[in-house]
Amino acid sequence: MKIGLYFGSFNPIHTGHLIIADHIANHTDCSQVWLVVSPQNPLKPSSVLLNEYHRLHLANLAIEGNSKLKVSDIEFKLPKPSYTIDTLTYLKEKYPENSFAIILGSDSFQNLPHWKNFEQLVSNYEFLIYERPKHPVLENHDAKACIVQAPMLQISSTDIRKNIKAGKSIRYMVPEKVVAEIELAGYYK
């Protein structure tokens, strides 16, 4: 089975993430898309991150009822910060019957040469790239890369956190169950 791995902080998960994941699950040869919640992205500050178990819970609420999507806490068990190559090495050992593709935005793909063991990544894995505005894919880094024309929403987790702090609505930016849980728990205030 081919699994698309969509790595992210998901701080919090939002409708834009879900549209991309669902589109890839339904319009590529991936049987499933796993949303891999990263406890600590080495390229992002950890000071603004909600606890990883809370982010995992919100992600699980967001995908309820969609059998093509799965939330993974695999990186919770690995050394921090999380490096994609280490996660993939672990997944290949744990699930040798599956093949894995990396899902990422064109902005992140441009940074690929800065990733740990990026040569190993491009020689062993396929990349499913969704193009972000103002970030065309100009260089494929010798990777097996496929541009996916997924619908894009201009929503960011940063803007959602700012709205929550300012007491503004985040309705429709995140699924209703996620809104309810964020409000109930007082996250991001």
N, C-alpha and C positions, 0 to 999 in steps of 0.2 A: 504494500500500500504506500502511496506517495503522500507525505504529510508536508503541508506548508507551515513553516514556523514564522510566526509574526511576533518578534521580540519587542518589548516595550516596558516602560515604567507604568503606563496606564494609571496616571496620577492626576485625575481619575480617568477611567475608561470613558469614552464618549461615542456618540453616534457616528462620527467620522471613522473611528477605528473599526466599528462594527460593520459599516458599509463596505469598507475595503476587505475585511476578513470574509464576509459573506460573499462578496463578488468573486474573490479568488476561489473560494470553495465551490462556487457554482459555475465559473466560467474558465477554469483551467483544468488540467488533468490531476489536480490534488483531490484526494478522497476526503480529506479533512484539513482544517486549519487549526493549529494549536496556537493560542495566544499565550506566549511565554512571559509571565510576569517577572521582570528583572528586579531583584531586591536592590541592586546598586549598579547603575550604568557607569562604566569608568569614564565616560565623556560628559557626565552631568553631575551637578552638585547634589549631594544626598540630603542637604539641610532642608529642602522643601518637600521631601518625600513623606507621604503618609506611610505608616507601618505597612510592610509588605503583605501581612496577613489580611489587613483591612482592604488593600488594593485587590488582593486575590478574591476576597469575598464579593467586592463590588463587580469584578469581572465575571464571576460565576453568576451573579444576579442578572447581569446584562445579557448573557447568552442563553439563559434558561429556555428550553424548548427547541433549541437549534442543534440537531444531532450532527451537523457538519462542522460545528465549532466546539472546541474543547479548551479549557483553561488549564495551563500547566504551571506547577510550582517547582519544576525540575531544578531551576537555578537556586532555590532556597537551600538545597542540599549540597551545593558546590561552593568552593571558596569565593569570597568576595574581594574585589569587584568581579562581576560576571563578564567573561569573555566568550564571544560566540563560538570560537573554535573549541574551547573547553567543553561547552555545553553540547556541541555537535559530536564531539568525540565520545562523550558519555552516552548520548542518545543512540549512536551507532552500536555501541556495546550492549546497551540495554534492549534495543529493538532492532536486531540485525535483519529482520524480515522487512523492515520499512526503508524507504528512501526519503530523504529530506531536502526541501528547497527553502531558501531564505527569502522572506518577504520583507521588503523595505522600500522607503521612499527614495526618490531620485537624489534628494539632498544628502541622505545618509550614504547612498551608493557612491557619490562623489568623494566621500571621506574614506572609502574602503582601503586605500593604501596605508592609512594610519591605524588600521585594525591589527590586533595581534595575529601573527601568522597568516596575513591576508593571502599570500601566495598559495597556501594550503587550502584556504577557503575557495579561491577561484578555480583551483584545479580539481576539486572534489565535489563541489555543490553547485546547483543551479540557483540563480537569483531571479525572483519575480519582483519587478520594479514597478511601482506606481509613480507616475510623474507628478511632481509637485510644481505649482506655478513658479516661474522664474528659476527653475532648476532642471533644465533639459539634460538628458544623458548625452554627453559629448564624448565620453571615453568609456569603453566597456571593460577596461583593466584585464583583458584576456579572459573574462568570465563568460560562462554560459549564462547569458542574460536574456530575459524576456520582458519586454515592456507590456504591462497590463493596463488597459484603458479603464480603470475603475472610476466610478463617480467620486468626485472630490467635494468635500465640504470645508469651508474655511472656519473650522472649529479647532481650538487648541486647549489642551489641559490647563495651560497657564492662564488663558482668558477665563476658563471656568472657575479656577481657584480665585482669581481676582473678583469675579462676580459674586462668589460666595462671601468673600471677605467684606465686600461692599454692601452685602444684603440684597443683591439683585437676583433675579430669577435665572435659573439654569435649565428651566423646563424646555424640552425638545432638544437640548444639546446633549443630554444623557438620557438613557431609558428611565421611564417613570419609577421603576423599582429602585434604581440607583439614586435618583433624586430623593426618594423617600428615606432610603438608608443614610444618605449623607446628612439630611436634615435631622433625622432621629438621633444619629450618633454625634452630630455637631462637628463633622469633619471639615477641615480647611478654614475654620473661623479664626 
